Structures are given as structure tokens and as C-alpha cells.
Amino acid sequence: MSTPQAPAGQAPATPGAPAPQGAAALGTGPGGPASAAPADTPSADSDPKAADPSPSDDSQSGEDQASEPKTTLNEPGQGAARQEALRNAQHFIDGDVVGRDKFVFLVGGKKQAAARRLSPLLYERVQQAFVDPEGWDELREQFGKRRTVILRGIPGQGRTAMAVRLLMSASTEVMYNLDPRIDLNRLAEQIEQDQHSGGAVELGAGFLLRPTGRAAVLHGRTLRDLDDALTEADARLVLTVGPDVRLGDDDLIEYLVELPPAPKYQRIVERHLEWRLGSERAVQELLARQDLRPGLDDLLGEIASCDGAANLAYLINEEPTDAINLTRVRERLTRRSLDAFDTWFEDLRDVDVRSFAIALAALDGLPYEDVARAAEKLRQRLDPPAQTRIVSVDAGQQVGRDHFRMPRRQVLELLRATVVQTEVQRPYGRVPSQTVAYKDRSYPRDVLSLVWHGYQIHDHLLAWLSDLMKELSEPVRMQVATTLGVLSTFSFHHLLTAVLANWAGSEELFKRDAVAYALRVPAADERLRASVTYVVNQWFGAEDEPALQATAARVHGVGLASADPEASLAALDRLARDADPKVEFAIGASFIDMLMADAPRFAPTILSTLLQWFDDPERTDTARLVFLIVANDLLTERAPSDAGVEPVTWPTLLGLAHDSSGLRDLLVRTWSRVLHEGSYFDLAEIVVDSWARHAESDRELLETFARMVRAVGASDPRARAILRRCAARWHSDDNLFPIPKTVYAVETVLAG
């Protein structure tokens, strides 16, 4: 049908305006703004030395989160916002974030070949500081004629850097390191199957391989087969070998490229310093200093590889410009390589920088301000005297801690991190922000592993993470919970007994949710999934402790459902009988998790389940409240009906019904039951109000909403009366934000 248009002269509703009626009930329930810890909540910061990771008295933090009253709902869209934060934290689990480092597997037959995305640190170093050797143009020309190339050179000649630079010259942007033990005779088959099965590896990728073992014995037929597979995938393969690698036959000569001599090490040092200092003149002035020149010449004489020259430049750059200590540079040079992870962390200068490194690992990808604030909280725990430390300076003056001693640029360089200008979702919309993240995708988990296994600060870490859970920011809470999950994969029993088990029975919703988000990490690990299931079953069976059952429901929705959705749906069905409000809200949140994971798959099942619950007296109340939670919390951006207009926010269930006639009938029947059967009708009107306000913003959305209203009104006289009352309220004089288009459309379809 065509939706009737509002009479001329009536202004549209203000976009994003609050609900004129019932608005006070929104946002005061679990997960909404009022669910966050109040600003005057006592914090562990008041005692930086405290190491207890779990507050012993829940009443001392977040008192207004103690229960889920049946008279409130979250602010609309909270479920969708929660899922966006969940996706942002997902890289801890699967290591796959667009544009960053990741593992993929080339599948062929019964075996898999591991390929790891080239470290962005190496890519950046080659891109910014590579020094062309003699004969480079000729080398590029030779390389460009082949899909497969064997680069032969001596150790220390910069073979890997030259391979990466050659791939760059062939416009290859995505590169992978292949497992050096790979069977080259089967690699062609694996590349072909990978492309035919949908492609874990992008078209046009470059592969680097330093073969060892059987793979180090090369044969011409193997590379010819590889050429065909690489051509089909528009890919390239570069093998870097030493002079000792045996060529199996003369056919390999056509693939062989001898590397030219490496550039002079001094030029490599100069070029890397130019890149890091940003000025050729600054480098020349530095190298000409009389207090440094003799020592630098000695160090250059000790360099034995291109990597060593790059490393020397890196270490010189890390020294204070006016106080370069070449003795310290020499010591560090002898015990580390440029990419050695453990020595990189050990060489971080002080507790401030290390605290930032740990905070960045826990909150990787979040706004810089959130990470910096968390880093300061951790520093106060690890080194509380530094907050009031007094240092002597000239003339007997004394000053406190210098907060300006290290600019952000220098911190980012030390941590091998980067800041990206982006947008972040907030309750009032998307806003510009600068997010910070490690350049190498493996660093967040590796830093957490190194700190957990290498230092005796477990209690400090857990207390710090527990304190961060009081933040108002949902993304921060989600990331912290995920970090706890990562730590649980290192020491499941310790995390369970020290934090998670205590939180699972908490009266505070955000703690129970945190347990679910944390346990989704070990639930994704085959080694720990059975342990997670065992623990959740214990909570599930605690009939006298609804908080534990609510936590079990949340773990099913956010963690266990991905492995066995049928079992999780069956568990939620059993919990729905005469459920406590905590459990009802948890079931609603878990249905949201499942819908956000795969809405077309789960929406018919969930709505059908709710309709079955309406026919069961022991589950009817749960059905009403759970449906309203899902209908209220789930919003989706869809393309607008009018070209050139910004995306339109739809109630997710309404959008799914728009796309599916079968789901449309289920939604109409569910709304009819909710509006007909009395209890929660006040909450039902709040959700109807919310849907109506969204409908005002888009013609297609308004038509879909009006069709649903007509069908619901035709199915039940009581539902029809409630919808008419809602429409009258939407254009009453008391309504500060009228929605004339929606009022006209709804009154028209209900009058027919």
C-alpha cells in the first residue's frame, strides 16, 4: 500500500529527538546510561596499592545496577551499540582485523599451509627507508617478467627487504610470509583451492618464502606448476635463498635472480635516521658531531648486516638527542634484533611507557584518551610513589613529576603504535575521534602474554582491569572483558577463581555481562570450551541464585551459541519458565547477541519461540518482556529509499519483516500478543513510540511501519485501541517533538 502523506504545513519531527512520553523510563535499566557506575563511586584509585581484583562489597560500586526492575528498558539501540563494541574487540580471538596482521590457511587436501600477513613494521620500514643497491633498475626489470622468483644472496645482504621492495615495485600491497616448512609440491594445489573456495587470501597477493628442509630442494616442474596457480590468482611468489641451497635442475635458471651487493651500511644508517628524524639536515648534523663521530665509526665497523645497520639507526634514534650514550647503544645492539619482541618490551624506558604498552594491549583500537587514562591508572598502581616524587634541580628548586617529558609522538614510536583519525559510535551519534593501536596485530596478545608470564604483577593487573570495568564507556568495558578472557586462556582457573566466579553472582549487571564477554574467548578455544561449558552448567543449575542463572544465559548467547546454537536455545528455553527479572533481561540480551550474529537465521526461530512461550502460562511474562527488550534494543542502519540521503536507522525486527513475508507474519502475531495481554503495556507503548519516531525519518520505513500497524490493529481490537491512543499522544499539545507524518499514516490505516 502507499502510505498517506502528512498534511502540508506540518513540520517533521526533530531528528534524534527524545521521546515525548515515557522518556524517563528509557535509559534507566540495565545497560543504559544509568547502568554505569556513578561518578562518585569509590574507586580503587583511592588506594593505589590495593591488589584485590574483586571488590568484596558490591554495594560500594554501581548501587543503581543492583537489580533489573520490570518497569524499565534500555535506551533504544543499546543492543546494536553493544555488538559494535563486541566486534571491535573480536581481534583478540581471531586475530583478523581488516588491514592488519592476520593468519590465514591455504587449504589443500588434508593439510593446511599457514600464511601470516607481513608485519606492518617491516612493510613500513622498507617503504620509508629502503636504500636502492647498485643495479636496482635492472633487478626490477628482471623481477617484473616472472610470477615466481628465486632471490639468491648471502646472509646479511638484505634479502627479505629486497624481496618486499620488489613486490612493492610490482604494485603488490598485500603480502604473506609462508611457513618455511611448506611442501612446495602441493602449494600450487593449495593456492588454486583457496581461490576456488572463496579465497582466504586476496587476489594480487605476494608470498614470501625462505624454504627449509625438503622445501629447500627446488625443482623446475614445481615452480612451473606454481606459475599457473599464481597467474590465476594474480599473485607472486618470492623465494629468498642462500648460496648453499641446491637447485634441483637446470630449469630453475630462468627463475633465478642474483642479488646485487648491499648498499654501504653507513648509507642505510643515514637513510633510516632521515626517516625517523624527518630531516636529512638533522642527520648530517648528528653524524658530524665531534663527540659522536669516532664512536659511530667504530660501531659502523662492527655492523655485519643490513638489518644490523637498520637496528643501529633505531637504537640511536631512541637515545636523547643531546645525550646519546654510544656505550649503551653498543650493549643493546649486541643483545637484540630490530624485531625481537621480548627485548623490545624490556628496553621500554620506564614504568610510564610500559604502563602505556600494557594499556594499549588491553584497549587496542580505542580512542587515545581512553588508553592514556587507563595507562595512568595502571602506572599509579605499579609505581604509586612517582605521583608525589620530588626531584632536585638547579638552584635548589624542587618540582614534581614532569608530565611533559615525553610527547605523544615519541611514545607512539617507542611502542610501535599508530594513531588513526576515525569516527566512534556514541549514544548521541558518530563523532570524530583518534584511535590508537599497535601497528603489528600480534602485539596486543603478545604483550599480555609477556606481562602475565614474565612478571609478578598478576594481582595489580586484575585489580586495574576490575577498576576499568567501572568506566561509563561500553567499548572500554567490552575490551576489558575481552582482555580478561585472553588472560583466562593463559590461566583459566586463576581468572575464574580470582574474578569471574565472583562477578558471575554479582547483583551488578555490568559484571555479569563482563563474565559472558570474557568467557567467549576461552569458549572459542577448543582446549577450553569443555571447561567453560562445565562452569556455565553449574551456574545454570543454581535455581536459588538468579544472578548466576542470568550469567549462564548471557554466556550461552554471546559465547556458546556460536559452537552449538541449538543447545543454547534449548538452555534459554528452560530458563524462561517463571524466570526472575535478571534472567529475563539476560535472555533478551542473549537473543540480541544471536540476532546480531546471524539475523536471517535466528529471527524466525526466536519469534516462533516467543509465540510458543505466550501459550505457556509459566513463560508468558518472560515472552512479553524479552520481546520488548529485543524490539527496543536492536537498531540497524539501512540504505534510504531516496538516493543521496544518509543511511536510515530502522528497528531491526521491522527491517527483517520488510525483507521477509514469513517473518512479517511472525512479527505481527507477536506484537498482537504483547499489546493484547495487558502486562507490560506501558513498556510496549514506549517501544511503539520509539519505532514511530524512527518511521518519521524515511518514506519506505514509514510505509513498512504503517503496514505493520494496520495488520496488528486488524488482528485484535485491544491492540487497535492502544495504537490509536499512541497516535493521539504523538500529536498532542504536550508532545514537544510531534511526528505528523507517522500520525497521519497510522490514523489513516487504523480508520480503514
C-alpha positions in Angstrom: 0.0 0.0 0.0 1.0 3.6 -0.4 1.5 5.4 2.9 -0.7 8.5 3.3 1.4 11.7 3.5 1.1 14.2 6.3 -0.9 17.4 5.6 1.0 20.3 4.3 2.4 22.8 6.7 3.3 20.4 9.5 7.0 20.3 10.3 8.7 16.9 10.5 10.0 15.7 13.9 13.4 16.8 15.0 15.8 14.0 14.0 17.0 12.1 17.0 14.6 13.9 19.4 13.8 12.2 22.7 10.5 10.5 23.3 7.9 12.9 24.5 6.1 10.3 26.5 7.7 7.7 28.7 11.2 9.1 28.1 12.0 9.0 31.7 11.7 5.2 31.7 14.3 4.8 28.9 18.0 4.5 29.7 17.4 3.7 33.4 17.6 -0.1 33.0 20.5 -2.4 32.7 22.9 -1.4 30.0 21.6 2.1 29.6 23.4 5.2 30.7 22.2 4.9 34.3 23.6 1.5 34.5 27.1 2.8 34.6 28.9 3.3 37.9 28.0 6.8 39.3 30.7 9.4 39.2 31.2 9.4 43.0 31.6 5.7 43.2 34.6 4.8 45.4 37.5 3.8 43.2 40.5 1.5 43.8 42.5 4.6 42.8 42.0 5.9 46.3 44.4 3.2 47.4 46.9 2.6 44.5 48.5 -0.2 46.4 45.3 -2.2 46.6 45.6 -5.5 44.8 42.3 -7.2 45.4 40.9 -7.7 41.9 37.2 -8.1 43.0 35.5 -5.6 45.4 34.2 -7.5 48.4 31.1 -5.4 48.7 29.1 -4.9 45.5 27.1 -2.1 47.2 30.2 0.1 47.1 30.1 0.4 43.3 27.2 0.9 41.0 24.4 0.8 43.5 21.8 1.6 40.9 22.8 -1.5 38.9 21.7 -3.9 41.7 18.6 -5.2 40.0 16.5 -5.3 36.8 13.2 -3.6 37.7 10.3 -4.7 35.5 9.4 -1.1 34.7 12.4 0.0 32.7 14.0 -0.7 29.3 17.4 0.2 28.0 17.8 3.3 25.8 16.8 2.2 22.2 19.7 0.7 20.2 21.8 -0.4 23.2 22.0 -3.9 21.8 23.3 -2.8 18.5 25.9 -0.5 20.2 27.0 -3.4 22.4 27.5 -5.6 19.3 29.6 -2.9 17.6 31.8 -2.8 20.7 32.0 -6.6 20.6 33.1 -6.6 17.0 35.8 -4.1 17.8 37.2 -6.4 20.5 37.0 -9.5 18.3 40.6 -9.4 17.0 41.8 -10.8 20.4 40.0 -14.0 19.5 40.5 -14.5 15.7 43.5 -12.1 15.0 41.7 -10.9 11.9 41.2 -7.2 11.6 40.9 -5.6 8.2 44.1 -4.0 7.1 46.2 -5.5 9.9 48.2 -8.6 10.6 46.5 -12.0 10.5 46.9 -15.7 10.0 45.2 -17.4 7.1 45.3 -21.0 5.9 45.6 -22.2 2.3 43.6 -25.4 2.3 44.6 -28.3 0.1 43.7 -31.9 0.6 44.1 -32.9 4.2 46.7 -30.4 5.1 46.9 -26.6 5.5 49.6 -24.2 4.8 49.9 -21.3 7.3 50.4 -17.9 5.9 51.0 -14.9 8.1 50.4 -11.3 7.0 53.7 -9.5 6.6 54.4 -7.4 9.7 53.3 -3.8 9.1 56.5 -2.8 10.9 58.7 -4.4 8.2 56.4 -3.1 5.4 56.7 0.4 6.8 60.5 0.2 7.3 61.0 -0.9 3.7 58.6 1.6 2.3 60.1 4.5 4.1 63.8 3.8 4.5 64.9 1.3 1.7 68.2 2.2 0.0 68.4 1.1 -3.6 71.5 -1.0 -4.3 73.5 -0.7 -7.5 71.8 -2.1 -10.5 68.4 -1.8 -8.9 66.5 -0.8 -12.1 67.8 -3.8 -13.9 66.8 -6.0 -11.0 63.3 -4.6 -11.0 63.0 -5.3 -14.8 64.1 -8.9 -14.3 61.6 -9.4 -11.4 58.7 -7.9 -13.3 58.9 -10.6 -16.0 58.1 -13.5 -13.6 55.4 -14.7 -11.3 57.9 -16.8 -9.3 61.4 -15.6 -8.5 64.3 -17.1 -6.6 66.4 -14.3 -5.0 69.8 -15.7 -4.1 72.2 -13.8 -1.9 74.4 -14.1 1.1 73.2 -13.7 4.8 73.1 -10.1 5.8 72.6 -8.9 2.3 69.0 -7.7 3.0 67.3 -10.4 1.0 63.9 -10.0 2.8 63.9 -6.3 2.5 64.8 -6.5 -1.2 62.0 -9.1 -1.8 59.5 -6.8 -0.1 60.6 -3.8 -2.1 60.5 -5.8 -5.4 56.9 -6.8 -4.6 56.1 -3.2 -3.9 57.5 -2.2 -7.3 55.1 -4.7 -8.9 52.2 -2.9 -7.2 51.7 -5.7 -4.7 50.2 -4.3 -1.5 49.1 -7.4 0.4 52.0 -9.8 1.4 52.2 -13.0 3.3 55.1 -15.0 4.9 54.6 -18.7 4.2 55.6 -21.3 6.7 59.2 -22.2 5.7 58.4 -25.9 6.1 55.7 -25.8 3.4 55.6 -28.6 0.8 56.2 -26.7 -2.4 54.9 -29.6 -4.5 51.5 -29.0 -3.0 51.5 -25.2 -2.8 50.0 -24.8 -6.3 47.1 -27.0 -5.4 46.5 -25.1 -2.2 46.5 -21.7 -3.9 44.0 -23.0 -6.5 41.7 -24.5 -3.9 41.9 -21.4 -1.8 40.7 -19.2 -4.7 38.0 -21.6 -5.8 36.6 -21.9 -2.3 36.1 -18.2 -1.8 39.7 -17.1 -1.1 41.1 -16.6 2.4 44.0 -14.8 0.6 43.2 -11.7 -1.5 43.7 -11.6 -5.3 47.0 -10.0 -6.2 48.8 -11.1 -3.0 52.5 -11.6 -2.7 54.0 -14.6 -0.9 57.5 -14.7 0.6 59.2 -17.9 1.5 62.6 -18.8 2.9 62.5 -22.5 2.3 64.0 -25.0 4.8 64.1 -28.8 4.9 62.6 -30.5 1.9 61.3 -27.2 0.6 64.9 -26.0 0.2 65.4 -28.5 -2.6 63.9 -26.8 -5.6 62.8 -28.3 -8.9 61.7 -26.6 -12.2 58.5 -28.6 -12.6 57.3 -27.5 -9.2 57.8 -23.8 -10.0 56.1 -24.2 -13.4 53.0 -25.6 -11.7 53.2 -22.7 -9.2 53.4 -20.2 -12.1 50.0 -21.4 -13.4 48.3 -21.1 -10.0 49.9 -17.7 -9.3 48.8 -16.4 -12.6 45.2 -17.4 -11.9 45.3 -15.7 -8.5 47.2 -12.7 -9.9 49.8 -13.4 -7.2 53.5 -13.6 -6.9 56.0 -15.8 -5.0 59.5 -14.8 -4.0 61.8 -17.4 -2.5 64.9 -16.0 -0.7 67.8 -18.5 -0.6 71.4 -18.5 0.3 74.3 -19.7 -1.8 74.1 -23.2 -0.2 70.6 -24.0 -1.4 70.7 -26.7 -4.0 68.9 -26.2 -7.4 67.4 -29.5 -8.4 67.7 -29.0 -12.2 68.8 -26.6 -14.9 65.1 -25.4 -15.5 65.4 -23.3 -12.4 67.9 -21.0 -14.0 65.1 -19.0 -15.6 63.7 -18.2 -12.1 67.0 -17.3 -10.5 67.9 -13.7 -9.8 71.2 -13.0 -8.2 71.0 -10.1 -5.7 73.4 -7.2 -6.1 75.8 -6.2 -3.3 74.1 -4.4 -0.4 74.4 -0.7 -0.1 77.0 0.7 2.3 75.9 0.3 5.9 76.6 3.9 6.6 74.1 4.9 3.9 71.5 2.5 5.4 72.0 4.1 8.9 71.7 7.6 7.4 68.5 6.7 5.5 66.8 5.2 8.5 67.7 8.2 10.6 66.4 10.5 8.0 63.1 8.6 8.1 62.9 8.6 11.9 64.1 12.2 12.4 62.3 13.6 9.4 65.2 15.7 8.2 68.3 15.0 6.2 69.9 18.1 7.7 69.3 16.9 11.2 71.0 13.6 10.4 74.1 15.2 8.9 74.4 17.5 11.9 74.1 14.5 14.2 76.7 12.4 12.4 79.1 15.3 12.2 79.2 15.9 16.0 82.7 15.6 17.2 81.6 13.9 20.5 80.0 11.1 18.4 81.9 10.7 15.2 84.7 8.4 16.5 82.3 6.1 18.4 79.9 5.9 15.4 82.7 5.0 13.1 83.7 2.1 15.5 80.0 0.9 15.6 79.7 1.1 11.8 82.8 -1.1 11.6 81.2 -3.7 13.8 78.0 -3.9 11.6 77.8 -7.1 9.7 74.3 -7.0 8.0 71.8 -4.6 6.5 69.5 -5.5 9.4 72.2 -4.5 11.9 72.6 -1.1 10.2 68.8 -0.5 10.4 68.9 -1.6 14.0 71.8 0.8 14.8 69.8 3.7 13.4 66.8 2.6 15.5 68.8 2.5 18.7 70.5 5.8 18.1 67.1 7.4 17.5 65.9 6.1 20.8 68.6 7.9 22.7 68.0 11.5 23.9 69.4 13.8 21.1 71.5 15.8 23.5 72.9 12.9 25.5 73.5 9.9 23.1 75.2 7.1 25.0 77.1 5.0 22.4 78.2 2.5 25.1 74.5 1.8 25.9 73.8 1.6 22.1 76.5 -1.0 21.7 75.3 -3.1 24.6 71.7 -3.1 23.2 73.0 -3.8 19.7 74.7 -7.0 20.8 71.7 -8.5 22.5 68.8 -7.8 20.2 67.5 -7.7 16.7 65.2 -5.0 15.4 62.1 -7.1 15.7 62.9 -9.1 18.9 59.7 -8.7 20.9 60.8 -9.6 24.4 63.8 -7.3 24.3 61.7 -4.6 22.8 59.5 -4.6 25.9 62.5 -4.8 28.2 64.0 -1.8 26.5 61.0 0.4 27.1 62.4 3.2 29.3 60.3 3.3 32.4 57.0 2.4 34.2 55.1 5.1 32.3 55.9 3.7 28.9 55.4 0.1 30.0 52.1 1.0 31.6 51.0 2.6 28.3 52.2 -0.5 26.4 50.0 -2.7 28.7 47.0 -0.4 28.5 47.3 -0.3 24.7 47.4 -4.1 24.6 44.2 -4.2 26.7 42.4 -1.4 24.9 44.0 -1.6 21.4 41.9 0.3 18.8 40.0 2.5 21.2 40.3 6.4 21.4 43.7 7.6 22.5 42.2 9.4 25.5 40.7 6.2 26.9 44.1 4.4 26.5 46.0 7.2 28.1 43.7 7.4 31.1 43.9 3.7 31.6 47.7 3.8 31.4 47.8 6.4 34.1 45.6 4.3 36.3 48.0 1.4 35.9 51.1 3.5 36.4 49.6 4.7 39.7 49.2 1.1 40.8 52.7 -0.1 39.7 54.6 3.0 41.0 52.5 5.0 43.4 55.4 7.0 44.9 56.0 8.6 41.5 52.8 10.5 41.9 54.4 12.7 44.6 58.1 12.1 43.9 60.2 15.2 44.3 63.4 15.7 42.2 66.2 18.2 42.8 67.1 20.7 40.1 69.4 23.6 39.8 69.4 26.4 42.4 67.9 24.1 45.0 64.4 24.1 43.4 62.2 21.1 43.6 59.5 20.1 41.2 57.0 17.2 41.0 56.7 14.6 38.3 57.2 16.1 34.8 54.1 15.3 32.7 55.6 16.9 29.6 58.8 15.0 29.4 57.7 12.7 26.6 55.4 13.9 23.8 52.8 11.6 22.3 54.8 11.2 19.0 57.7 9.7 20.9 55.5 7.4 22.9 53.9 6.0 19.8 57.3 5.5 18.1 58.7 3.6 21.2 55.6 1.4 21.3 55.4 0.8 17.5 51.9 2.2 17.5 49.9 4.5 15.3 47.0 6.9 15.7 44.2 6.9 13.2 41.6 9.6 12.6 38.2 7.8 12.5 34.7 8.0 13.9 33.3 6.3 17.0 29.7 5.5 18.0 28.3 7.3 21.0 24.7 7.4 22.3 24.3 10.8 20.5 25.7 9.5 17.2 29.0 9.1 15.5 31.7 11.6 16.3 35.3 12.2 15.1 38.0 10.5 17.2 41.6 9.5 17.1 42.1 5.8 17.9 45.4 4.2 18.8 46.6 0.7 18.0 49.7 -1.3 17.6 50.9 -1.5 14.0 51.5 -5.2 14.3 48.3 -7.1 15.0 50.1 -9.7 17.1 51.3 -7.3 19.7 48.2 -6.9 21.9 48.1 -10.6 22.8 51.9 -10.9 22.9 52.2 -8.0 25.3 49.5 -9.5 27.6 51.2 -12.9 27.5 54.7 -11.5 28.2 53.5 -9.4 31.1 51.3 -12.3 32.6 54.0 -14.9 32.3 57.1 -12.8 32.7 56.4 -10.5 35.7 54.9 -10.9 39.1 52.1 -8.3 38.8 49.1 -10.6 38.4 47.1 -9.0 41.3 47.9 -5.5 40.1 46.7 -6.3 36.6 43.4 -7.9 37.7 42.7 -5.0 40.2 43.4 -2.5 37.4 41.2 -4.3 34.9 38.4 -4.5 37.6 38.7 -0.8 38.2 38.4 -0.1 34.4 35.1 -2.0 34.4 33.6 0.9 36.2 34.1 3.1 33.2 30.9 4.6 31.6 32.2 3.7 28.1 30.7 0.5 26.7 33.6 -0.1 24.3 36.1 0.2 27.2 34.1 -2.3 29.3 33.9 -4.7 26.3 37.6 -4.5 25.6 38.5 -5.0 29.3 36.2 -8.0 29.5 37.8 -9.4 26.4 41.3 -8.8 27.9 40.2 -10.8 30.9 39.1 -13.6 28.5 42.6 -13.5 26.9 44.2 -13.8 30.3 41.9 -16.8 31.1 43.4 -18.7 28.2 46.8 -18.3 29.9 45.4 -19.3 33.4 41.8 -20.3 33.3 41.5 -21.5 36.9 43.2 -18.4 38.3 40.9 -16.0 36.4 37.9 -18.0 37.2 38.5 -18.1 41.0 40.0 -14.6 41.3 37.5 -12.6 39.3 34.9 -14.3 37.0 33.2 -16.6 39.5 32.7 -13.7 41.9 31.3 -11.5 39.2 29.0 -14.2 37.9 26.9 -14.0 41.1 27.0 -10.2 41.3 23.9 -8.1 41.6 25.5 -5.7 39.2 24.6 -6.3 35.6 27.8 -5.0 34.0 29.8 -7.5 36.0 27.7 -10.4 34.8 27.9 -9.2 31.3 31.6 -8.9 31.6 31.8 -12.6 32.6 30.0 -13.5 29.4 32.2 -11.4 27.2 35.3 -12.7 28.9 34.3 -16.4 28.6 33.6 -16.1 24.9 37.3 -16.1 24.4 38.1 -19.5 26.1 34.8 -20.8 24.6 36.3 -20.2 21.2 39.4 -22.3 22.2 38.9 -26.0 21.6 41.1 -26.8 24.6 39.0 -24.8 27.0 35.4 -25.0 25.6 34.5 -28.0 27.6 35.7 -26.3 30.8 33.7 -23.2 30.0 30.6 -25.4 29.4 31.1 -27.2 32.7 31.3 -23.9 34.7 28.3 -22.5 32.9 26.2 -25.6 33.6 27.0 -25.2 37.3 25.7 -21.6 37.2 22.7 -22.7 35.1 21.6 -25.2 37.7 21.7 -22.7 40.6 18.0 -22.3 40.9 18.2 -20.3 44.1 20.7 -17.8 42.7 19.1 -16.0 39.7 22.2 -13.9 39.2 24.2 -17.0 38.4 21.5 -18.2 36.1 21.4 -14.8 34.4 25.2 -15.0 33.8 24.8 -18.5 32.4 22.1 -17.2 30.0 24.5 -14.5 28.8 27.3 -16.9 28.2 25.1 -19.0 26.1 24.1 -16.0 23.9 27.5 -14.4 23.5 29.8 -17.4 23.6 28.5 -20.9 23.5 25.8 -20.3 20.8 28.4 -19.9 18.1 29.5 -23.5 18.6 26.1 -25.1 19.3 23.2 -22.7 18.8 20.5 -25.4 19.2 21.9 -26.3 22.7 22.0 -22.7 23.7 18.4 -22.1 22.5 17.2 -25.1 24.5 19.0 -23.8 27.6 17.4 -20.4 27.3 14.0 -22.1 26.8 14.4 -23.9 30.1 15.4 -20.8 31.9 12.4 -18.9 30.7 10.0 -20.8 33.0 8.9 -18.4 35.8 12.1 -16.5 35.3 13.5 -13.9 37.7 13.8 -10.4 36.1 17.6 -10.8 36.0 17.2 -13.9 33.9 14.5 -12.3 31.7 16.8 -9.5 30.8 19.7 -11.9 30.2 17.6 -14.0 27.9 16.6 -10.9 25.9 20.3 -9.8 25.7 21.3 -13.2 24.5 18.6 -13.3 21.8 20.0 -9.9 20.7 23.5 -11.4 20.5 22.3 -14.2 18.4 20.3 -11.9 16.1 23.3 -9.7 15.6 25.5 -12.7 14.8 23.1 -14.0 12.1 19.7 -12.3 12.0 18.2 -14.1 8.9 19.0 -17.5 10.6 17.8 -16.8 14.1 15.0 -14.3 13.7 12.3 -16.8 12.7 13.4 -19.2 15.4 13.4 -16.6 18.1 10.0 -15.1 17.2 8.5 -18.6 16.9 9.9 -19.5 20.3 8.4 -16.3 21.8 5.0 -17.2 20.4 5.2 -20.7 21.9 6.1 -19.1 25.3 2.9 -17.0 25.0 0.9 -20.2 25.1 2.7 -21.4 28.2 1.4 -19.8 31.4 4.8 -20.3 33.1 6.6 -18.5 30.3 4.1 -15.8 29.1 5.6 -12.9 31.2 9.1 -13.8 30.0 7.9 -13.8 26.4 6.4 -10.3 26.7 9.4 -8.7 28.4 12.0 -10.5 26.2 10.3 -9.4 23.0 10.1 -5.8 24.2 13.8 -5.9 25.1 14.8 -7.2 21.7 12.4 -4.8 19.8 13.7 -1.8 21.8 17.5 -2.6 21.8 18.1 -3.6 18.2 18.5 -0.9 15.6 20.1 -1.3 12.1 21.3 1.2 9.6 19.9 0.6 6.1 20.2 2.3 2.7 17.5 5.0 2.4 14.7 4.9 -0.1 15.7 8.3 -1.5 19.1 8.5 -3.3 21.7 10.7 -1.8 20.3 10.6 1.7 22.2 9.4 4.8 21.6 5.8 6.0 18.4 5.4 7.9 18.1 3.8 11.3 15.5 1.0 11.3 14.2 -1.1 14.2 15.9 -4.3 13.3 12.9 -6.6 13.6 10.9 -4.3 11.4 13.6 -4.3 8.8 13.8 -8.1 8.8 10.0 -8.2 8.4 10.2 -5.8 5.5 12.5 -8.3 3.7 10.6 -11.5 4.5 6.9 -12.1 4.3 7.2 -15.1 6.6 8.9 -13.1 9.3 6.4 -10.3 8.8 3.5 -12.6 9.9 5.5 -13.7 13.0 6.2 -10.1 14.0 2.6 -9.1 13.6 1.4 -12.0 15.7 4.0 -11.3 18.4 3.1 -7.6 18.6 -0.6 -8.5 18.8 0.0 -10.8 21.7 2.1 -8.2 23.5 -0.5 -5.4 23.1 -3.5 -7.6 23.9 -2.4 -9.3 27.1 -2.1 -6.4 29.4 1.1 -6.7 31.4 4.0 -4.5 30.3 1.6 -2.5 28.1 3.4 0.7 29.4 6.7 -0.6 28.1 5.1 -1.8 24.9 3.9 1.8 24.3 7.4 3.1 24.8 8.7 0.7 22.2 5.9 1.6 19.8 6.7 5.3 20.4 10.4 4.6 19.5 9.5 2.8 16.3 7.1 5.5 15.3 9.8 8.2 15.8 12.2 6.3 13.5 9.4 5.9 10.9 9.1 9.7 10.6 12.5 9.9 9.0 12.1 7.8 5.8 9.3 7.1 3.4 10.0 3.4 3.0 10.3 2.9 6.7 7.1 4.8 7.3 5.2 2.6 4.8 6.6 -0.6 6.4 5.6 0.6 9.9 2.1 1.6 8.7 1.6 -1.8 7.1 2.5 -3.5 10.4 0.2 -1.2 12.4 -2.7 -2.0 10.0 -2.1 -5.7 10.4 -1.7 -5.6 14.2 -4.8 -3.4 14.6 -6.9 -5.7 12.3 -5.9 -8.8 14.4 -7.1 -7.5 17.8 -9.4 -4.8 19.0 -7.4 -4.1 22.2 -4.2 -3.7 20.2 -6.0 -1.4 17.8 -7.2 0.8 20.7 -3.7 1.0 22.2 -2.2 2.0 18.8 -4.9 4.8 18.4 -4.1 6.1 21.9 -0.4 6.2 20.9 -1.1 8.1 17.7 -3.2 10.7 19.7 -0.4 11.2 22.1 2.1 11.7 19.3 0.4 15.0 18.1 -0.9 16.2 21.4 -0.1 19.7 22.6 2.0 18.2 25.4 4.3 16.5 22.9 7.4 18.6 22.4 8.5 16.6 19.4 5.5 15.7 17.2 5.7 13.2 14.3 3.0 14.4 11.9 3.8 12.1 9.0 3.6 9.0 11.3 0.5 10.2 13.0 -1.3 10.8 9.7 -0.3 7.4 8.3 -1.2 5.5 11.4 -4.6 7.2 11.9 -5.4 6.6 8.3 -4.6 2.8 8.3 -6.5 2.3 11.6 -9.5 4.2 10.3 -9.9 1.9 7.4 
